[in-house]
Amino acid sequence: MTMYRDEDLLQLSGLQHFAFCRRQWALIYVEDQWQENLRTVEGGLLHRRAHDEAARERRGDTLILRGLAVVSHTLGLTGKCDVVEFRAGPQGVPLRGEEGLWRPYPVEYKRGKPKEHLADELQLCAQAMCLEEMLCCEVPTGALFYGEPRRRMAVEFSAELRRAVRDACEEMRQYTRRGYTPKARPGKHCNACSLKDLCLPQLARRESVASYLQSALEETL
């Protein structure tokens, strides 16, 4: 099993970007480019409220920690969880300064609403896999909290979802080693991307049309 050094760790938050659009991820994490829009500003405000690291809240049999730093040297990831709820129970682990056993339940905050793709689920599952490695326990489920409906959506960390996390980590690492930025794949998702003006997906669409016309011309000659 490969164990990655601290200096080789990738940002866990990049998984969500990578699953949404590989080019977006590479522009941010390989080329170090960024640009804000209304969605990213609103998302940042939501995460800052969730990441109040001074807050340690107790609600009955649940201990709530915010902005908890996590790492996995087998996945090669590091980052922070928005919220981790430690729930008292026999399948949990001991926590410093607390009596009994506590099982972690990660909660990730998102500004919008549930999506058709699994980018958010991958990010949350990676957090759970980091917690499992750090605490030597099982983390079978977590939740995504969406700001628009203002409700939680439970997520089960299935074998398929965990495999998708590992595959994405390996692909991200390959791109990082090569310093490679994938070509744009224009689609409706581009309209919501804060990097649209840096990515210029419309150029890729024009290039595709030009290639088609050139091929059609060659066939008539």
C-alpha positions in Angstrom: 0.0 0.0 0.0 1.4 3.4 -1.0 1.8 5.9 1.8 2.1 9.5 0.6 4.3 12.1 2.4 2.8 15.3 3.8 4.4 17.4 1.0 2.7 15.2 -1.6 -0.9 15.4 -0.2 -3.7 16.8 -2.4 -6.5 19.1 -1.2 -9.6 17.1 -0.3 -11.8 19.9 -1.4 -10.5 19.5 -4.9 -12.4 16.2 -5.2 -15.7 18.1 -5.6 -14.2 20.3 -8.3 -12.6 17.4 -10.1 -15.9 15.4 -10.2 -17.8 18.5 -11.4 -15.2 19.3 -14.1 -11.7 18.1 -14.5 -10.6 21.2 -16.3 -12.0 23.4 -13.5 -10.0 21.4 -11.0 -6.8 21.7 -13.0 -7.2 25.4 -13.5 -7.5 25.8 -9.7 -5.1 23.2 -8.3 -2.5 22.7 -11.1 -2.4 26.2 -12.6 -3.4 28.1 -9.4 -6.1 30.2 -11.0 -9.2 31.4 -9.3 -12.1 33.8 -9.9 -15.1 34.6 -7.7 -18.7 34.8 -8.6 -21.9 35.2 -6.6 -22.2 31.4 -6.0 -18.6 31.1 -4.7 -19.0 34.1 -2.4 -22.2 32.8 -0.9 -20.6 29.3 -0.6 -17.6 30.9 1.2 -19.9 32.6 3.7 -21.8 29.4 4.4 -18.5 27.5 5.0 -17.1 30.2 7.2 -20.1 29.9 9.5 -19.7 26.1 9.6 -15.9 26.4 10.2 -16.0 28.2 13.5 -13.2 26.2 15.0 -13.6 27.8 18.4 -17.1 26.3 18.7 -17.4 22.9 20.4 -21.0 22.2 21.0 -22.7 19.5 23.1 -26.3 18.5 22.3 -27.3 15.5 24.5 -25.5 12.5 23.2 -23.9 14.4 20.3 -20.6 16.3 20.4 -20.3 18.8 17.5 -16.8 19.9 16.2 -16.4 22.4 13.3 -13.5 22.9 10.9 -11.9 19.6 12.0 -8.6 19.0 10.1 -8.4 15.5 8.5 -5.7 13.6 6.6 -5.3 10.3 4.8 -1.8 9.2 3.8 -3.2 6.2 1.9 -5.5 8.4 -0.3 -3.0 11.2 -0.3 -5.5 13.8 0.9 -5.7 16.5 3.5 -8.4 19.1 4.3 -11.1 20.1 6.8 -14.6 18.9 7.5 -17.3 21.5 7.8 -18.9 19.7 10.8 -18.3 16.3 12.4 -20.9 15.1 14.8 -19.6 12.6 17.3 -22.5 10.5 18.5 -22.2 8.4 21.7 -22.5 4.7 21.2 -20.7 1.3 21.6 -19.3 1.3 18.0 -17.4 4.6 18.6 -13.9 5.5 19.7 -12.6 7.3 22.8 -12.1 11.1 22.5 -9.7 13.1 24.6 -11.5 14.9 27.4 -14.7 13.0 26.9 -16.1 9.9 28.6 -17.5 6.9 26.7 -17.2 6.1 23.0 -18.1 8.4 20.1 -18.8 7.6 16.4 -18.0 10.3 13.8 -20.7 11.5 11.4 -19.4 14.1 8.9 -21.7 16.8 7.6 -20.7 19.0 4.6 -22.5 22.3 3.9 -23.4 23.3 0.3 -25.0 26.6 -0.7 -27.3 25.3 -3.5 -29.5 22.2 -3.8 -28.9 18.5 -4.5 -27.3 17.8 -7.8 -27.6 15.2 -10.5 -23.9 14.3 -10.3 -22.1 12.8 -7.3 -19.4 15.5 -6.8 -20.7 16.4 -3.3 -21.1 12.8 -2.2 -17.5 12.0 -3.3 -16.1 14.9 -1.2 -18.1 13.8 1.8 -17.1 10.1 1.4 -13.4 11.2 1.2 -13.8 13.0 4.6 -15.3 9.8 6.1 -12.4 7.7 4.7 -9.9 10.2 6.3 -11.7 9.9 9.6 -11.7 6.1 9.4 -7.9 6.1 8.9 -7.2 8.7 11.6 -9.5 7.2 14.3 -9.4 3.5 13.3 -13.1 3.1 13.2 -15.9 2.7 10.7 -17.8 5.7 9.3 -20.7 4.2 7.3 -22.9 7.3 6.8 -22.8 11.1 6.8 -24.9 14.0 5.5 -25.0 16.9 3.0 -26.7 20.1 4.1 -28.0 22.2 1.3 -28.6 25.9 1.8 -31.6 26.4 -0.6 -33.9 23.7 0.8 -32.2 24.1 4.2 -32.3 20.4 4.9 -30.0 17.4 5.2 -29.6 14.6 2.7 -28.2 11.4 4.2 -25.4 9.7 2.3 -24.3 6.1 2.6 -20.6 5.4 1.9 -21.0 2.4 -0.3 -18.2 0.3 -1.7 -18.9 1.8 -5.1 -18.6 5.4 -3.8 -15.4 4.6 -2.0 -13.9 3.1 -5.1 -14.9 6.2 -7.0 -13.0 8.3 -4.4 -9.8 6.2 -4.8 -10.1 6.3 -8.6 -10.5 10.1 -8.6 -7.5 10.5 -6.3 -5.3 8.5 -8.6 -6.4 10.4 -11.6 -5.8 13.8 -9.9 -2.4 12.6 -8.9 -1.5 11.7 -12.5 -2.6 15.1 -13.8 -0.6 16.8 -11.0 2.6 14.9 -11.8 2.2 15.8 -15.5 1.1 19.4 -14.9 -1.7 18.6 -17.2 -4.9 20.6 -17.7 -7.7 18.8 -19.7 -9.4 20.4 -22.6 -12.7 22.1 -22.1 -15.9 20.1 -22.5 -18.6 22.7 -23.0 -22.0 22.1 -21.5 -24.7 23.7 -19.4 -22.6 23.3 -16.3 -20.2 26.0 -17.7 -22.8 28.7 -17.1 -22.5 28.4 -13.3 -18.7 28.1 -13.2 -16.8 31.0 -11.8 -13.8 30.2 -14.0 -15.8 30.5 -17.3 -13.9 33.7 -18.3 -10.5 31.9 -17.6 -11.5 28.6 -19.1 -13.1 30.0 -22.3 -15.2 26.9 -23.1 -16.7 28.7 -26.1 -13.3 28.5 -27.9 -13.4 24.7 -27.6 -16.9 24.7 -29.1 -15.7 26.9 -32.0 -12.7 24.7 -32.6 -15.0 21.6 -32.7 -17.2 23.3 -35.3 -14.2 24.4 -37.3 -12.8 20.8 -37.3 -16.2 19.5 -38.4 -16.4 21.9 -41.3 -12.9 21.1 -42.3 -13.6 17.4 -42.3 -16.8 17.9 -44.3 -14.9 20.0 -46.9 -12.2 17.4 -47.3 -14.8 14.7 -47.9 -16.3 16.7 -50.8 -12.9 17.2 -52.5 
